[in-house]
Amino acid sequence: MRALLLIDIQNDFLPGGALPVPRGDEVIGVANRLLGDYPLIVATRDWHPPNHVSFVSQHPGHRIGEVVEVDGISQVLWPDHCIQHTWGAAFAPELNTQRIDHIVSKGTDPRVDSYSGFFDNARRRATGLHDYLRSAGVVEIDIMGLATDYCVQFTVLDACELGYRTRVVLAGCRGVELKCGDTTRAIEAMEAAGAILVE
């Protein structure tokens, strides 16, 4: 079975949100057009507690985009975003959420971030996504969403490592680009890991 995996299509990553991905709203239409083509739709979401380690507000004297070390893990600092039960953490209102079969919440531990839909960044805990897909008989995954150079990339790399035949729907992805070229480098890394790039 092939599943469609929607990555973090949430208000805070869209224009007007706390951490807007440039042209991030353009992925919504792509997602809605694809929903009818798959027997199983899974969506991930950042679901942070208000004191999450990735928030620059938790690191006085530092700025957005800086990298700090927390418990031996490198952590990029972001604006406070996708806080549990807030407007920013909700899926985009234009996204057809009625077709979503399963939601995976990530980044719920205040001490460690989780870019991948499968594991936290320290790889100490799984999110349950792999178990869910395996129990549903999924062997192929198409992945799209936000952002190409972070959560899409890390999810794709883990999917490839876990043995899924993985495709990246590039038309449905947009990057943050903290550093110029981050999105291109992410695409190259995903392809090198074995992912198939499709428009």
PyMOL CGO cylinders between C-alpha atoms (Angstrom):
from pymol import cmd
from pymol.cgo import CYLINDER

trace = [
    CYLINDER, 0.00, 0.00, 0.00, 1.08, 3.56, -0.70, 0.3, 1, 1, 1, 1, 1, 1,
    CYLINDER, 1.08, 3.56, -0.70, 0.32, 6.34, 1.81, 0.3, 1, 1, 1, 1, 1, 1,
    CYLINDER, 0.32, 6.34, 1.81, 0.51, 10.11, 1.51, 0.3, 1, 1, 1, 1, 1, 1,
    CYLINDER, 0.51, 10.11, 1.51, 2.33, 11.79, 4.38, 0.3, 1, 1, 1, 1, 1, 1,
    CYLINDER, 2.33, 11.79, 4.38, 1.58, 15.49, 4.92, 0.3, 1, 1, 1, 1, 1, 1,
    CYLINDER, 1.58, 15.49, 4.92, 4.26, 17.25, 6.94, 0.3, 1, 1, 1, 1, 1, 1,
    CYLINDER, 4.26, 17.25, 6.94, 3.33, 20.10, 9.30, 0.3, 1, 1, 1, 1, 1, 1,
    CYLINDER, 3.33, 20.10, 9.30, 0.83, 22.05, 7.19, 0.3, 1, 1, 1, 1, 1, 1,
    CYLINDER, 0.83, 22.05, 7.19, 0.04, 24.25, 10.19, 0.3, 1, 1, 1, 1, 1, 1,
    CYLINDER, 0.04, 24.25, 10.19, -0.90, 27.89, 10.61, 0.3, 1, 1, 1, 1, 1, 1,
    CYLINDER, -0.90, 27.89, 10.61, 2.36, 28.96, 12.20, 0.3, 1, 1, 1, 1, 1, 1,
    CYLINDER, 2.36, 28.96, 12.20, 4.30, 27.82, 9.11, 0.3, 1, 1, 1, 1, 1, 1,
    CYLINDER, 4.30, 27.82, 9.11, 2.07, 29.82, 6.75, 0.3, 1, 1, 1, 1, 1, 1,
    CYLINDER, 2.07, 29.82, 6.75, 2.03, 33.56, 5.97, 0.3, 1, 1, 1, 1, 1, 1,
    CYLINDER, 2.03, 33.56, 5.97, 0.90, 35.38, 9.12, 0.3, 1, 1, 1, 1, 1, 1,
    CYLINDER, 0.90, 35.38, 9.12, 2.19, 32.62, 11.40, 0.3, 1, 1, 1, 1, 1, 1,
    CYLINDER, 2.19, 32.62, 11.40, 4.98, 32.73, 13.95, 0.3, 1, 1, 1, 1, 1, 1,
    CYLINDER, 4.98, 32.73, 13.95, 7.46, 30.90, 11.70, 0.3, 1, 1, 1, 1, 1, 1,
    CYLINDER, 7.46, 30.90, 11.70, 6.24, 31.45, 8.14, 0.3, 1, 1, 1, 1, 1, 1,
    CYLINDER, 6.24, 31.45, 8.14, 7.83, 29.38, 5.39, 0.3, 1, 1, 1, 1, 1, 1,
    CYLINDER, 7.83, 29.38, 5.39, 8.12, 31.51, 2.24, 0.3, 1, 1, 1, 1, 1, 1,
    CYLINDER, 8.12, 31.51, 2.24, 5.21, 30.62, -0.06, 0.3, 1, 1, 1, 1, 1, 1,
    CYLINDER, 5.21, 30.62, -0.06, 4.26, 27.87, 2.38, 0.3, 1, 1, 1, 1, 1, 1,
    CYLINDER, 4.26, 27.87, 2.38, 0.58, 28.35, 1.64, 0.3, 1, 1, 1, 1, 1, 1,
    CYLINDER, 0.58, 28.35, 1.64, 1.17, 27.09, -1.89, 0.3, 1, 1, 1, 1, 1, 1,
    CYLINDER, 1.17, 27.09, -1.89, 1.43, 23.50, -0.66, 0.3, 1, 1, 1, 1, 1, 1,
    CYLINDER, 1.43, 23.50, -0.66, -2.20, 23.42, 0.52, 0.3, 1, 1, 1, 1, 1, 1,
    CYLINDER, -2.20, 23.42, 0.52, -3.71, 23.24, -2.94, 0.3, 1, 1, 1, 1, 1, 1,
    CYLINDER, -3.71, 23.24, -2.94, -1.25, 20.53, -3.93, 0.3, 1, 1, 1, 1, 1, 1,
    CYLINDER, -1.25, 20.53, -3.93, -2.22, 18.48, -0.89, 0.3, 1, 1, 1, 1, 1, 1,
    CYLINDER, -2.22, 18.48, -0.89, -5.94, 18.86, -1.50, 0.3, 1, 1, 1, 1, 1, 1,
    CYLINDER, -5.94, 18.86, -1.50, -5.56, 17.75, -5.12, 0.3, 1, 1, 1, 1, 1, 1,
    CYLINDER, -5.56, 17.75, -5.12, -3.65, 14.63, -4.12, 0.3, 1, 1, 1, 1, 1, 1,
    CYLINDER, -3.65, 14.63, -4.12, -5.86, 13.45, -1.26, 0.3, 1, 1, 1, 1, 1, 1,
    CYLINDER, -5.86, 13.45, -1.26, -8.18, 11.42, -3.47, 0.3, 1, 1, 1, 1, 1, 1,
    CYLINDER, -8.18, 11.42, -3.47, -5.30, 9.46, -4.98, 0.3, 1, 1, 1, 1, 1, 1,
    CYLINDER, -5.30, 9.46, -4.98, -4.31, 7.55, -1.84, 0.3, 1, 1, 1, 1, 1, 1,
    CYLINDER, -4.31, 7.55, -1.84, -6.01, 4.91, 0.33, 0.3, 1, 1, 1, 1, 1, 1,
    CYLINDER, -6.01, 4.91, 0.33, -4.28, 6.26, 3.46, 0.3, 1, 1, 1, 1, 1, 1,
    CYLINDER, -4.28, 6.26, 3.46, -3.45, 9.84, 4.49, 0.3, 1, 1, 1, 1, 1, 1,
    CYLINDER, -3.45, 9.84, 4.49, -1.27, 10.62, 7.51, 0.3, 1, 1, 1, 1, 1, 1,
    CYLINDER, -1.27, 10.62, 7.51, -0.44, 14.11, 8.75, 0.3, 1, 1, 1, 1, 1, 1,
    CYLINDER, -0.44, 14.11, 8.75, 2.31, 15.14, 11.14, 0.3, 1, 1, 1, 1, 1, 1,
    CYLINDER, 2.31, 15.14, 11.14, 2.20, 18.25, 13.28, 0.3, 1, 1, 1, 1, 1, 1,
    CYLINDER, 2.20, 18.25, 13.28, 4.56, 20.10, 15.56, 0.3, 1, 1, 1, 1, 1, 1,
    CYLINDER, 4.56, 20.10, 15.56, 2.84, 20.00, 18.95, 0.3, 1, 1, 1, 1, 1, 1,
    CYLINDER, 2.84, 20.00, 18.95, 5.13, 21.85, 21.31, 0.3, 1, 1, 1, 1, 1, 1,
    CYLINDER, 5.13, 21.85, 21.31, 4.71, 22.62, 25.01, 0.3, 1, 1, 1, 1, 1, 1,
    CYLINDER, 4.71, 22.62, 25.01, 5.07, 26.36, 25.75, 0.3, 1, 1, 1, 1, 1, 1,
    CYLINDER, 5.07, 26.36, 25.75, 8.56, 25.86, 27.25, 0.3, 1, 1, 1, 1, 1, 1,
    CYLINDER, 8.56, 25.86, 27.25, 9.99, 23.91, 24.33, 0.3, 1, 1, 1, 1, 1, 1,
    CYLINDER, 9.99, 23.91, 24.33, 13.77, 23.81, 23.98, 0.3, 1, 1, 1, 1, 1, 1,
    CYLINDER, 13.77, 23.81, 23.98, 13.62, 25.02, 20.36, 0.3, 1, 1, 1, 1, 1, 1,
    CYLINDER, 13.62, 25.02, 20.36, 12.08, 28.36, 21.33, 0.3, 1, 1, 1, 1, 1, 1,
    CYLINDER, 12.08, 28.36, 21.33, 14.44, 31.31, 21.40, 0.3, 1, 1, 1, 1, 1, 1,
    CYLINDER, 14.44, 31.31, 21.40, 12.42, 32.63, 24.35, 0.3, 1, 1, 1, 1, 1, 1,
    CYLINDER, 12.42, 32.63, 24.35, 13.92, 29.81, 26.45, 0.3, 1, 1, 1, 1, 1, 1,
    CYLINDER, 13.92, 29.81, 26.45, 17.49, 30.97, 25.71, 0.3, 1, 1, 1, 1, 1, 1,
    CYLINDER, 17.49, 30.97, 25.71, 18.00, 34.58, 26.87, 0.3, 1, 1, 1, 1, 1, 1,
    CYLINDER, 18.00, 34.58, 26.87, 20.71, 36.42, 24.98, 0.3, 1, 1, 1, 1, 1, 1,
    CYLINDER, 20.71, 36.42, 24.98, 20.36, 34.33, 21.84, 0.3, 1, 1, 1, 1, 1, 1,
    CYLINDER, 20.36, 34.33, 21.84, 18.71, 35.08, 18.51, 0.3, 1, 1, 1, 1, 1, 1,
    CYLINDER, 18.71, 35.08, 18.51, 16.50, 33.22, 16.05, 0.3, 1, 1, 1, 1, 1, 1,
    CYLINDER, 16.50, 33.22, 16.05, 18.59, 31.00, 13.80, 0.3, 1, 1, 1, 1, 1, 1,
    CYLINDER, 18.59, 31.00, 13.80, 21.44, 30.56, 16.27, 0.3, 1, 1, 1, 1, 1, 1,
    CYLINDER, 21.44, 30.56, 16.27, 22.48, 27.01, 17.12, 0.3, 1, 1, 1, 1, 1, 1,
    CYLINDER, 22.48, 27.01, 17.12, 22.98, 25.98, 20.75, 0.3, 1, 1, 1, 1, 1, 1,
    CYLINDER, 22.98, 25.98, 20.75, 23.80, 22.64, 22.33, 0.3, 1, 1, 1, 1, 1, 1,
    CYLINDER, 23.80, 22.64, 22.33, 21.23, 21.05, 24.64, 0.3, 1, 1, 1, 1, 1, 1,
    CYLINDER, 21.23, 21.05, 24.64, 21.95, 17.68, 26.25, 0.3, 1, 1, 1, 1, 1, 1,
    CYLINDER, 21.95, 17.68, 26.25, 24.58, 16.99, 23.61, 0.3, 1, 1, 1, 1, 1, 1,
    CYLINDER, 24.58, 16.99, 23.61, 22.23, 17.76, 20.70, 0.3, 1, 1, 1, 1, 1, 1,
    CYLINDER, 22.23, 17.76, 20.70, 22.61, 20.76, 18.37, 0.3, 1, 1, 1, 1, 1, 1,
    CYLINDER, 22.61, 20.76, 18.37, 19.45, 22.85, 18.44, 0.3, 1, 1, 1, 1, 1, 1,
    CYLINDER, 19.45, 22.85, 18.44, 18.45, 25.61, 16.03, 0.3, 1, 1, 1, 1, 1, 1,
    CYLINDER, 18.45, 25.61, 16.03, 16.54, 28.35, 17.84, 0.3, 1, 1, 1, 1, 1, 1,
    CYLINDER, 16.54, 28.35, 17.84, 13.16, 29.30, 16.40, 0.3, 1, 1, 1, 1, 1, 1,
    CYLINDER, 13.16, 29.30, 16.40, 10.37, 31.71, 17.28, 0.3, 1, 1, 1, 1, 1, 1,
    CYLINDER, 10.37, 31.71, 17.28, 7.83, 30.21, 19.67, 0.3, 1, 1, 1, 1, 1, 1,
    CYLINDER, 7.83, 30.21, 19.67, 5.59, 28.22, 17.33, 0.3, 1, 1, 1, 1, 1, 1,
    CYLINDER, 5.59, 28.22, 17.33, 2.99, 25.45, 17.13, 0.3, 1, 1, 1, 1, 1, 1,
    CYLINDER, 2.99, 25.45, 17.13, 2.23, 25.53, 20.84, 0.3, 1, 1, 1, 1, 1, 1,
    CYLINDER, 2.23, 25.53, 20.84, -0.26, 22.84, 21.79, 0.3, 1, 1, 1, 1, 1, 1,
    CYLINDER, -0.26, 22.84, 21.79, -3.96, 23.81, 21.52, 0.3, 1, 1, 1, 1, 1, 1,
    CYLINDER, -3.96, 23.81, 21.52, -3.26, 27.20, 19.93, 0.3, 1, 1, 1, 1, 1, 1,
    CYLINDER, -3.26, 27.20, 19.93, -4.28, 28.66, 16.58, 0.3, 1, 1, 1, 1, 1, 1,
    CYLINDER, -4.28, 28.66, 16.58, -0.71, 28.39, 15.35, 0.3, 1, 1, 1, 1, 1, 1,
    CYLINDER, -0.71, 28.39, 15.35, -0.60, 24.64, 15.92, 0.3, 1, 1, 1, 1, 1, 1,
    CYLINDER, -0.60, 24.64, 15.92, -3.86, 23.99, 14.04, 0.3, 1, 1, 1, 1, 1, 1,
    CYLINDER, -3.86, 23.99, 14.04, -3.81, 22.65, 10.52, 0.3, 1, 1, 1, 1, 1, 1,
    CYLINDER, -3.81, 22.65, 10.52, -4.34, 25.23, 7.78, 0.3, 1, 1, 1, 1, 1, 1,
    CYLINDER, -4.34, 25.23, 7.78, -8.09, 25.90, 7.56, 0.3, 1, 1, 1, 1, 1, 1,
    CYLINDER, -8.09, 25.90, 7.56, -8.02, 25.41, 3.77, 0.3, 1, 1, 1, 1, 1, 1,
    CYLINDER, -8.02, 25.41, 3.77, -6.54, 21.91, 4.13, 0.3, 1, 1, 1, 1, 1, 1,
    CYLINDER, -6.54, 21.91, 4.13, -9.13, 19.16, 3.69, 0.3, 1, 1, 1, 1, 1, 1,
    CYLINDER, -9.13, 19.16, 3.69, -8.56, 17.50, 7.03, 0.3, 1, 1, 1, 1, 1, 1,
    CYLINDER, -8.56, 17.50, 7.03, -11.62, 15.27, 6.60, 0.3, 1, 1, 1, 1, 1, 1,
    CYLINDER, -11.62, 15.27, 6.60, -9.46, 12.99, 4.48, 0.3, 1, 1, 1, 1, 1, 1,
    CYLINDER, -9.46, 12.99, 4.48, -6.73, 12.61, 7.10, 0.3, 1, 1, 1, 1, 1, 1,
    CYLINDER, -6.73, 12.61, 7.10, -6.80, 9.12, 8.60, 0.3, 1, 1, 1, 1, 1, 1,
    CYLINDER, -6.80, 9.12, 8.60, -4.16, 9.54, 11.29, 0.3, 1, 1, 1, 1, 1, 1,
    CYLINDER, -4.16, 9.54, 11.29, -2.30, 12.41, 12.98, 0.3, 1, 1, 1, 1, 1, 1,
    CYLINDER, -2.30, 12.41, 12.98, 1.21, 12.13, 14.42, 0.3, 1, 1, 1, 1, 1, 1,
    CYLINDER, 1.21, 12.13, 14.42, 2.20, 14.73, 17.02, 0.3, 1, 1, 1, 1, 1, 1,
    CYLINDER, 2.20, 14.73, 17.02, 5.90, 15.44, 17.40, 0.3, 1, 1, 1, 1, 1, 1,
    CYLINDER, 5.90, 15.44, 17.40, 8.10, 17.77, 19.42, 0.3, 1, 1, 1, 1, 1, 1,
    CYLINDER, 8.10, 17.77, 19.42, 6.03, 17.09, 22.52, 0.3, 1, 1, 1, 1, 1, 1,
    CYLINDER, 6.03, 17.09, 22.52, 9.04, 16.62, 24.83, 0.3, 1, 1, 1, 1, 1, 1,
    CYLINDER, 9.04, 16.62, 24.83, 10.16, 20.04, 26.11, 0.3, 1, 1, 1, 1, 1, 1,
    CYLINDER, 10.16, 20.04, 26.11, 13.82, 18.97, 26.12, 0.3, 1, 1, 1, 1, 1, 1,
    CYLINDER, 13.82, 18.97, 26.12, 14.25, 17.66, 22.58, 0.3, 1, 1, 1, 1, 1, 1,
    CYLINDER, 14.25, 17.66, 22.58, 13.03, 18.74, 19.15, 0.3, 1, 1, 1, 1, 1, 1,
    CYLINDER, 13.03, 18.74, 19.15, 11.60, 16.40, 16.55, 0.3, 1, 1, 1, 1, 1, 1,
    CYLINDER, 11.60, 16.40, 16.55, 12.03, 17.31, 12.89, 0.3, 1, 1, 1, 1, 1, 1,
    CYLINDER, 12.03, 17.31, 12.89, 11.31, 13.81, 11.63, 0.3, 1, 1, 1, 1, 1, 1,
    CYLINDER, 11.31, 13.81, 11.63, 7.83, 12.35, 11.70, 0.3, 1, 1, 1, 1, 1, 1,
    CYLINDER, 7.83, 12.35, 11.70, 9.39, 9.09, 12.91, 0.3, 1, 1, 1, 1, 1, 1,
    CYLINDER, 9.39, 9.09, 12.91, 11.81, 9.97, 15.73, 0.3, 1, 1, 1, 1, 1, 1,
    CYLINDER, 11.81, 9.97, 15.73, 12.93, 12.84, 17.92, 0.3, 1, 1, 1, 1, 1, 1,
    CYLINDER, 12.93, 12.84, 17.92, 16.22, 14.50, 16.99, 0.3, 1, 1, 1, 1, 1, 1,
    CYLINDER, 16.22, 14.50, 16.99, 18.11, 12.52, 19.61, 0.3, 1, 1, 1, 1, 1, 1,
    CYLINDER, 18.11, 12.52, 19.61, 16.49, 9.31, 18.30, 0.3, 1, 1, 1, 1, 1, 1,
    CYLINDER, 16.49, 9.31, 18.30, 15.58, 8.40, 21.86, 0.3, 1, 1, 1, 1, 1, 1,
    CYLINDER, 15.58, 8.40, 21.86, 11.88, 8.04, 21.17, 0.3, 1, 1, 1, 1, 1, 1,
    CYLINDER, 11.88, 8.04, 21.17, 9.78, 7.00, 18.22, 0.3, 1, 1, 1, 1, 1, 1,
    CYLINDER, 9.78, 7.00, 18.22, 6.57, 8.88, 17.43, 0.3, 1, 1, 1, 1, 1, 1,
    CYLINDER, 6.57, 8.88, 17.43, 4.60, 5.73, 16.61, 0.3, 1, 1, 1, 1, 1, 1,
    CYLINDER, 4.60, 5.73, 16.61, 4.41, 6.57, 12.89, 0.3, 1, 1, 1, 1, 1, 1,
    CYLINDER, 4.41, 6.57, 12.89, 6.48, 3.58, 11.78, 0.3, 1, 1, 1, 1, 1, 1,
    CYLINDER, 6.48, 3.58, 11.78, 4.34, 1.17, 13.83, 0.3, 1, 1, 1, 1, 1, 1,
    CYLINDER, 4.34, 1.17, 13.83, 1.17, 2.69, 12.43, 0.3, 1, 1, 1, 1, 1, 1,
    CYLINDER, 1.17, 2.69, 12.43, 2.31, 2.46, 8.81, 0.3, 1, 1, 1, 1, 1, 1,
    CYLINDER, 2.31, 2.46, 8.81, 3.61, -1.05, 9.25, 0.3, 1, 1, 1, 1, 1, 1,
    CYLINDER, 3.61, -1.05, 9.25, 0.35, -2.23, 10.82, 0.3, 1, 1, 1, 1, 1, 1,
    CYLINDER, 0.35, -2.23, 10.82, -1.55, -0.72, 7.89, 0.3, 1, 1, 1, 1, 1, 1,
    CYLINDER, -1.55, -0.72, 7.89, 0.58, -2.58, 5.37, 0.3, 1, 1, 1, 1, 1, 1,
    CYLINDER, 0.58, -2.58, 5.37, 2.23, 0.53, 3.96, 0.3, 1, 1, 1, 1, 1, 1,
    CYLINDER, 2.23, 0.53, 3.96, 5.41, -0.10, 1.98, 0.3, 1, 1, 1, 1, 1, 1,
    CYLINDER, 5.41, -0.10, 1.98, 5.48, 3.07, -0.16, 0.3, 1, 1, 1, 1, 1, 1,
    CYLINDER, 5.48, 3.07, -0.16, 5.20, 6.66, 1.06, 0.3, 1, 1, 1, 1, 1, 1,
    CYLINDER, 5.20, 6.66, 1.06, 4.80, 9.92, -0.83, 0.3, 1, 1, 1, 1, 1, 1,
    CYLINDER, 4.80, 9.92, -0.83, 5.88, 12.85, 1.33, 0.3, 1, 1, 1, 1, 1, 1,
    CYLINDER, 5.88, 12.85, 1.33, 5.15, 16.57, 0.99, 0.3, 1, 1, 1, 1, 1, 1,
    CYLINDER, 5.15, 16.57, 0.99, 4.74, 19.63, 3.21, 0.3, 1, 1, 1, 1, 1, 1,
    CYLINDER, 4.74, 19.63, 3.21, 6.81, 22.02, 5.31, 0.3, 1, 1, 1, 1, 1, 1,
    CYLINDER, 6.81, 22.02, 5.31, 9.60, 22.61, 5.36, 0.3, 1, 1, 1, 1, 1, 1,
    CYLINDER, 9.60, 22.61, 5.36, 11.77, 20.99, 2.70, 0.3, 1, 1, 1, 1, 1, 1,
    CYLINDER, 11.77, 20.99, 2.70, 15.05, 21.68, 4.50, 0.3, 1, 1, 1, 1, 1, 1,
    CYLINDER, 15.05, 21.68, 4.50, 13.91, 20.56, 7.94, 0.3, 1, 1, 1, 1, 1, 1,
    CYLINDER, 13.91, 20.56, 7.94, 10.93, 18.36, 8.74, 0.3, 1, 1, 1, 1, 1, 1,
    CYLINDER, 10.93, 18.36, 8.74, 10.37, 17.07, 5.22, 0.3, 1, 1, 1, 1, 1, 1,
    CYLINDER, 10.37, 17.07, 5.22, 14.05, 16.23, 4.81, 0.3, 1, 1, 1, 1, 1, 1,
    CYLINDER, 14.05, 16.23, 4.81, 14.43, 14.46, 8.15, 0.3, 1, 1, 1, 1, 1, 1,
    CYLINDER, 14.43, 14.46, 8.15, 11.21, 12.48, 7.65, 0.3, 1, 1, 1, 1, 1, 1,
    CYLINDER, 11.21, 12.48, 7.65, 12.30, 11.40, 4.18, 0.3, 1, 1, 1, 1, 1, 1,
    CYLINDER, 12.30, 11.40, 4.18, 15.74, 10.32, 5.37, 0.3, 1, 1, 1, 1, 1, 1,
    CYLINDER, 15.74, 10.32, 5.37, 14.21, 8.21, 8.14, 0.3, 1, 1, 1, 1, 1, 1,
    CYLINDER, 14.21, 8.21, 8.14, 11.62, 6.73, 5.77, 0.3, 1, 1, 1, 1, 1, 1,
    CYLINDER, 11.62, 6.73, 5.77, 14.39, 5.62, 3.42, 0.3, 1, 1, 1, 1, 1, 1,
    CYLINDER, 14.39, 5.62, 3.42, 16.42, 4.18, 6.29, 0.3, 1, 1, 1, 1, 1, 1,
    CYLINDER, 16.42, 4.18, 6.29, 13.37, 2.28, 7.54, 0.3, 1, 1, 1, 1, 1, 1,
    CYLINDER, 13.37, 2.28, 7.54, 12.96, 0.64, 4.15, 0.3, 1, 1, 1, 1, 1, 1,
    CYLINDER, 12.96, 0.64, 4.15, 9.98, 2.46, 2.66, 0.3, 1, 1, 1, 1, 1, 1,
    CYLINDER, 9.98, 2.46, 2.66, 9.95, 3.17, -1.06, 0.3, 1, 1, 1, 1, 1, 1,
    CYLINDER, 9.95, 3.17, -1.06, 9.86, 6.93, -0.64, 0.3, 1, 1, 1, 1, 1, 1,
    CYLINDER, 9.86, 6.93, -0.64, 8.91, 9.67, -3.07, 0.3, 1, 1, 1, 1, 1, 1,
    CYLINDER, 8.91, 9.67, -3.07, 9.12, 13.41, -2.43, 0.3, 1, 1, 1, 1, 1, 1,
    CYLINDER, 9.12, 13.41, -2.43, 6.40, 15.50, -4.05, 0.3, 1, 1, 1, 1, 1, 1,
    CYLINDER, 6.40, 15.50, -4.05, 8.50, 18.59, -4.75, 0.3, 1, 1, 1, 1, 1, 1,
    CYLINDER, 8.50, 18.59, -4.75, 5.55, 20.68, -5.96, 0.3, 1, 1, 1, 1, 1, 1,
    CYLINDER, 5.55, 20.68, -5.96, 4.09, 20.29, -2.48, 0.3, 1, 1, 1, 1, 1, 1,
    CYLINDER, 4.09, 20.29, -2.48, 7.21, 21.33, -0.54, 0.3, 1, 1, 1, 1, 1, 1,
    CYLINDER, 7.21, 21.33, -0.54, 8.67, 24.71, 0.41, 0.3, 1, 1, 1, 1, 1, 1,
    CYLINDER, 8.67, 24.71, 0.41, 11.86, 25.49, 2.35, 0.3, 1, 1, 1, 1, 1, 1,
    CYLINDER, 11.86, 25.49, 2.35, 12.74, 27.82, 5.21, 0.3, 1, 1, 1, 1, 1, 1,
    CYLINDER, 12.74, 27.82, 5.21, 16.19, 28.70, 3.80, 0.3, 1, 1, 1, 1, 1, 1,
    CYLINDER, 16.19, 28.70, 3.80, 17.81, 29.94, 6.99, 0.3, 1, 1, 1, 1, 1, 1,
    CYLINDER, 17.81, 29.94, 6.99, 20.99, 29.75, 4.91, 0.3, 1, 1, 1, 1, 1, 1,
    CYLINDER, 20.99, 29.75, 4.91, 20.96, 30.25, 1.17, 0.3, 1, 1, 1, 1, 1, 1,
    CYLINDER, 20.96, 30.25, 1.17, 21.00, 26.87, -0.58, 0.3, 1, 1, 1, 1, 1, 1,
    CYLINDER, 21.00, 26.87, -0.58, 19.54, 24.87, 2.33, 0.3, 1, 1, 1, 1, 1, 1,
    CYLINDER, 19.54, 24.87, 2.33, 16.61, 23.66, 0.23, 0.3, 1, 1, 1, 1, 1, 1,
    CYLINDER, 16.61, 23.66, 0.23, 18.81, 22.54, -2.65, 0.3, 1, 1, 1, 1, 1, 1,
    CYLINDER, 18.81, 22.54, -2.65, 21.13, 20.73, -0.26, 0.3, 1, 1, 1, 1, 1, 1,
    CYLINDER, 21.13, 20.73, -0.26, 18.14, 19.02, 1.38, 0.3, 1, 1, 1, 1, 1, 1,
    CYLINDER, 18.14, 19.02, 1.38, 16.81, 17.83, -1.97, 0.3, 1, 1, 1, 1, 1, 1,
    CYLINDER, 16.81, 17.83, -1.97, 20.24, 16.47, -2.89, 0.3, 1, 1, 1, 1, 1, 1,
    CYLINDER, 20.24, 16.47, -2.89, 20.50, 14.65, 0.47, 0.3, 1, 1, 1, 1, 1, 1,
    CYLINDER, 20.50, 14.65, 0.47, 17.06, 13.08, 0.08, 0.3, 1, 1, 1, 1, 1, 1,
    CYLINDER, 17.06, 13.08, 0.08, 17.88, 11.87, -3.43, 0.3, 1, 1, 1, 1, 1, 1,
    CYLINDER, 17.88, 11.87, -3.43, 21.25, 10.51, -2.26, 0.3, 1, 1, 1, 1, 1, 1,
    CYLINDER, 21.25, 10.51, -2.26, 19.44, 8.54, 0.46, 0.3, 1, 1, 1, 1, 1, 1,
    CYLINDER, 19.44, 8.54, 0.46, 17.33, 6.82, -2.19, 0.3, 1, 1, 1, 1, 1, 1,
    CYLINDER, 17.33, 6.82, -2.19, 14.21, 8.97, -2.32, 0.3, 1, 1, 1, 1, 1, 1,
    CYLINDER, 14.21, 8.97, -2.32, 12.57, 9.49, -5.71, 0.3, 1, 1, 1, 1, 1, 1,
    CYLINDER, 12.57, 9.49, -5.71, 11.88, 13.13, -6.58, 0.3, 1, 1, 1, 1, 1, 1,
    CYLINDER, 11.88, 13.13, -6.58, 8.59, 13.78, -8.36, 0.3, 1, 1, 1, 1, 1, 1,
    CYLINDER, 8.59, 13.78, -8.36, 6.74, 16.93, -9.34, 0.3, 1, 1, 1, 1, 1, 1,
]
cmd.load_cgo(trace, "trace")
